[in-house]
Amino acid sequence: MQVRVAVVGASGYAGGELLRLICVHPGLELAVATADSSAGRTAGEVHANLAGHPALANVIFEPHTAAKAAGAELIFLALPAGQSAPMADSFDGDVKVVDLGPDFRLADPAAWARYYGGDHPGRWITGLPELPGTRVIIRNATRVAAPGCYATAAILALAPVAAAGLVRCDDIVVVAASGTSGAGRALRADLLGSEVMGSVSVYQAGGGHRHTPEIEQALAEITGARAGTVRVSFTPMLAPMPRGILATCTARLGPEGADTAAVRAVLAAAYTDEPFVHLLPDGSWPGTAAMAGSNGALMQAAADPRAGRATIVVAIDNLGKGAAGQAIQNANLLLGLPETAGLTSIGVAP
């Protein structure tokens, strides 16, 4: 018997990807899909890639208020910042919820105020199952907050080496390029094809990006570091591609030093049994195209003893492991389904 689920915010890129994954999932059935300005339109009209599905193409997007009455056992929230919290407050306590937005990611009210403003909505379980001990917690939860796309890539790269003490957490630099779908579907001049094609650009440099405190929070928790002692300098970039993230993460090596073999050994130990995270053979480096359409993450690492830094590069699909795929992975755990159900680590290429 399939589990009925709802998608709130189904007209956006992440919402559309959720619909695509749900329609091929062996254990999930769509109860309702909601939208704001696209309410009344069909899924096939809004998402052309769904037009060929015999049932989903004609699903009509309802107003957001329809989610509560849909009889869904689990609800996905794919909404902009500030919209998930009031929606979640209206749901019954026994309804499971996976939030793809940022409302419940941060524990520190001061960090929330700095990066988002307004009242702090609180914090839910961080929905990154690969973090040690998190999988069991998710299975026993009812509310899960999926981390942001950039944060997912950076945390996967850095958490094992930070926990092992191979790197210092007070000197971390992350430079990551994302496809344009990471900025959402709103009409903006800086996202027009004429502006993006043939150009790579930086935005929100200098500590301004909202995923920065997520990365610092995760590394502080996994290492037991004192509040404020983890420092991440994060520079996001917009690349001329529709989807994908390539995150280059560097950190100063710890006092004992480490070589490439040591860094790779720690990553291999952390992810050997993980179904979606793959450490590439030595000398092979990840690219975004290999992960398109998947929930996978490709990883490679090297140590530079001369500079005293470790470099770890991770490629994910920002709409897959960075959003909808990860949300499905969390839903599988919440519902007692096989964690890999409806998901793959294999990308679409070329």
C-alpha positions in Angstrom: 0.0 0.0 0.0 1.4 3.4 -1.0 1.7 6.3 1.4 -0.1 9.5 0.5 2.1 12.6 0.4 1.5 16.3 -0.3 3.8 18.8 -2.0 3.3 22.4 -0.9 5.0 24.7 -3.3 4.9 22.4 -6.3 5.3 25.0 -9.0 9.0 25.8 -8.2 12.0 23.9 -9.4 12.4 21.9 -6.2 8.6 21.3 -6.1 8.6 20.1 -9.7 11.5 17.7 -8.9 9.6 16.3 -6.0 6.7 15.6 -8.3 9.0 13.8 -10.7 10.5 11.7 -8.0 7.1 10.9 -6.4 5.6 9.7 -9.7 8.3 7.0 -10.0 8.5 6.1 -6.3 7.3 2.6 -5.5 5.9 3.6 -2.1 4.5 7.1 -2.5 1.2 8.4 -3.9 0.5 12.1 -4.5 -2.5 13.3 -2.5 -2.3 17.0 -3.5 0.1 19.5 -5.0 -0.3 23.2 -4.1 0.9 26.4 -5.5 0.5 30.2 -5.0 0.2 32.1 -8.3 0.1 28.8 -10.3 -3.0 27.5 -8.4 -5.5 26.3 -10.9 -3.0 25.2 -13.5 -2.0 21.6 -14.2 1.4 20.1 -13.4 2.0 19.4 -17.0 1.4 23.1 -17.9 3.9 24.3 -15.2 6.5 21.6 -15.6 6.9 20.6 -19.2 8.9 17.5 -18.3 5.9 16.1 -16.5 3.5 16.5 -19.5 4.0 12.9 -20.6 3.0 11.3 -17.4 -0.5 9.9 -17.8 -1.8 10.8 -14.3 0.5 13.5 -13.0 0.3 15.8 -16.1 -3.4 16.6 -15.4 -3.0 17.1 -11.6 -4.4 20.6 -10.9 -2.4 22.7 -8.4 -4.6 23.6 -5.5 -4.2 26.6 -3.1 -1.8 26.0 -0.2 -4.7 25.6 2.2 -5.7 22.4 0.5 -2.7 20.6 2.0 -4.2 20.3 5.5 -7.3 18.6 4.3 -5.7 16.2 1.9 -5.3 13.3 4.3 -1.6 13.0 3.6 0.6 11.1 6.0 3.6 13.2 5.0 3.9 16.7 3.7 6.8 18.2 1.8 7.2 22.0 2.1 9.0 23.6 -0.8 8.5 27.2 0.1 10.6 30.4 0.3 12.1 31.6 3.6 9.5 32.6 6.1 6.6 30.7 4.6 7.1 27.2 6.0 6.8 28.1 9.7 3.2 29.4 9.6 2.2 26.6 7.4 3.7 23.9 9.6 2.0 25.4 12.7 -1.4 24.6 11.1 -0.7 20.9 10.6 -1.7 18.2 13.1 1.2 16.9 15.3 1.0 13.4 13.9 1.5 14.5 10.3 5.1 14.1 9.2 6.7 17.1 7.5 9.9 17.5 5.5 10.8 21.1 5.0 13.1 22.0 2.0 13.2 25.6 3.0 15.4 27.4 5.6 12.9 28.1 8.3 13.8 25.3 10.7 17.5 24.8 10.0 19.2 27.1 12.5 19.4 26.7 16.3 20.8 30.1 17.1 18.2 32.9 17.1 21.0 35.5 16.6 22.2 33.7 13.4 18.6 33.6 12.2 18.1 37.3 12.9 21.4 38.1 11.0 20.7 36.1 7.9 16.9 36.1 7.7 15.4 38.6 10.1 12.1 38.4 12.0 11.2 35.9 14.8 13.2 32.7 15.0 10.9 29.8 14.1 13.0 27.2 16.0 14.9 24.2 14.8 14.0 20.8 13.6 16.2 17.7 13.0 18.8 18.3 10.4 17.9 16.0 7.5 21.3 15.0 6.3 21.3 11.2 7.0 25.0 10.7 6.3 25.9 12.6 9.5 26.8 10.2 12.3 23.8 9.2 14.4 21.4 11.3 12.4 19.7 8.4 10.5 18.3 6.9 13.7 17.1 10.3 14.9 15.3 11.0 11.6 13.5 7.6 11.7 12.0 8.5 15.1 11.1 12.1 14.2 8.0 13.8 12.8 9.6 17.0 11.6 12.8 17.2 9.5 14.6 20.2 8.0 16.6 19.4 4.9 19.8 21.4 4.8 20.5 23.9 1.9 22.1 22.8 -1.3 25.4 24.5 -0.7 25.4 23.4 2.9 24.8 19.8 2.0 27.9 19.7 -0.3 30.2 21.5 2.1 29.1 19.5 5.2 29.5 16.2 3.3 33.0 17.3 2.4 34.2 18.6 5.7 32.4 16.8 8.5 34.4 13.6 8.5 37.8 15.3 8.4 36.7 17.8 11.0 35.4 15.1 13.3 38.7 13.2 12.9 40.8 16.3 13.8 42.6 16.3 10.5 41.7 20.0 9.9 41.2 23.1 11.9 37.7 24.5 11.9 38.7 28.1 12.5 40.1 28.4 9.0 37.8 27.0 6.4 37.2 28.3 2.9 34.4 27.2 0.6 34.0 28.3 -3.0 31.1 26.7 -4.7 29.4 27.2 -8.1 25.7 26.5 -8.6 23.4 26.2 -11.5 20.7 28.9 -12.0 17.9 26.7 -10.7 19.3 27.3 -7.2 18.1 30.9 -7.4 14.5 29.7 -7.9 12.0 30.4 -10.7 11.2 34.0 -10.2 11.8 36.4 -13.1 15.0 38.3 -12.4 17.1 40.3 -14.8 20.4 38.8 -13.5 19.1 35.2 -14.3 18.1 35.9 -17.9 19.9 33.7 -20.4 21.6 36.8 -21.9 23.2 37.6 -18.5 24.2 34.0 -17.5 25.4 32.4 -20.7 29.1 32.5 -21.1 29.7 34.0 -17.7 30.6 32.8 -14.1 29.8 35.4 -11.4 30.1 35.7 -7.7 27.3 36.8 -5.4 26.8 37.4 -1.7 30.6 37.2 -1.0 32.0 38.2 2.3 30.0 36.0 4.6 26.6 37.1 3.3 25.1 33.9 2.1 22.5 32.2 4.3 24.0 28.7 4.1 27.1 29.9 5.9 25.7 29.5 9.4 24.3 26.0 8.5 27.8 24.8 7.6 29.3 26.3 10.8 26.5 24.9 12.9 27.0 21.3 11.6 30.8 21.4 12.0 30.5 22.8 15.5 28.1 20.0 16.5 30.0 17.2 15.0 33.3 18.3 16.6 31.9 19.6 19.9 33.5 23.0 19.2 32.6 26.0 21.4 30.1 28.4 19.9 31.7 30.9 17.6 35.0 29.0 17.1 34.1 27.5 13.7 34.8 30.0 11.0 33.8 29.4 7.4 34.5 31.9 4.6 32.0 31.0 1.9 31.9 32.4 -1.6 29.0 31.3 -3.9 29.2 31.5 -7.7 26.5 31.4 -10.4 27.5 29.2 -13.3 26.0 29.0 -16.8 24.2 25.7 -16.2 20.6 24.8 -15.1 21.5 22.5 -12.3 24.4 21.2 -10.2 26.9 22.3 -7.5 30.6 22.0 -7.4 32.0 22.9 -4.0 35.7 23.3 -3.4 36.3 23.2 0.3 39.7 23.9 1.9 40.8 23.8 5.5 44.1 24.3 7.3 45.5 20.9 8.3 45.7 20.2 12.0 48.8 20.3 14.1 49.8 16.7 13.3 49.6 17.3 9.6 48.2 14.9 7.1 48.8 13.7 3.6 46.4 12.9 0.8 46.2 9.2 1.8 45.2 10.1 5.3 42.5 12.5 4.2 41.1 10.0 1.7 41.2 7.2 4.3 39.0 9.2 6.7 36.5 10.0 3.9 36.5 6.4 2.7 35.7 5.2 6.2 32.9 7.7 6.6 31.2 6.9 3.2 32.1 3.4 2.2 28.7 2.1 3.2 26.7 5.1 2.2 24.5 4.5 -0.9 24.6 8.1 -2.3 28.1 9.4 -1.5 31.0 8.1 -3.5 34.7 8.8 -3.1 36.3 8.7 -6.5 39.6 6.8 -7.2 42.7 8.8 -6.4 43.4 11.3 -9.2 39.9 11.5 -10.5 38.0 14.7 -9.8 34.2 15.2 -9.7 32.1 17.3 -12.2 28.5 18.4 -11.9 27.3 16.8 -15.1 27.9 13.3 -13.7 25.3 13.9 -10.9 22.5 15.5 -12.9 19.1 14.1 -12.1 20.5 12.0 -9.2 20.6 12.0 -5.4 24.3 11.2 -5.5 27.4 13.0 -4.4 30.9 12.6 -5.9 33.9 13.5 -3.8 37.7 13.7 -4.1 40.4 15.1 -1.8 44.0 16.0 -1.7 46.3 17.4 0.9 48.9 20.2 0.2 51.6 19.9 2.9 53.4 22.9 1.4 50.4 25.2 1.9 49.3 23.2 5.0 45.7 22.8 3.7 43.4 20.0 2.7 41.2 20.3 -0.3 37.9 18.4 -0.7 35.7 18.8 -3.8 32.1 17.6 -3.9 29.7 17.6 -6.9 25.9 17.2 -6.4 22.7 18.1 -8.2 21.3 21.1 -6.3 17.8 19.9 -7.1 18.7 16.3 -6.2 20.8 15.7 -3.1 20.6 19.4 -2.6 16.8 19.6 -2.4 14.1 17.2 -3.6 16.2 14.0 -3.7 17.4 14.6 -0.1 13.8 15.3 0.9 12.7 12.0 -0.5 15.6 10.2 1.3 14.4 11.8 4.6 10.8 10.9 3.8 11.8 7.3 3.2 13.4 7.2 6.7 10.4 8.9 8.4 7.9 6.5 6.8 9.9 3.3 7.5 10.6 2.7 3.7 13.9 1.6 2.3 16.1 4.7 2.3 17.0 4.4 -1.3 13.5 3.8 -2.6 12.7 5.9 -5.6 16.3 7.4 -5.7 19.5 6.7 -7.6 23.1 7.8 -7.3 23.5 7.5 -11.0 23.4 10.7 -13.0 22.2 11.5 -16.6 25.0 12.1 -19.1 25.9 13.7 -21.3 
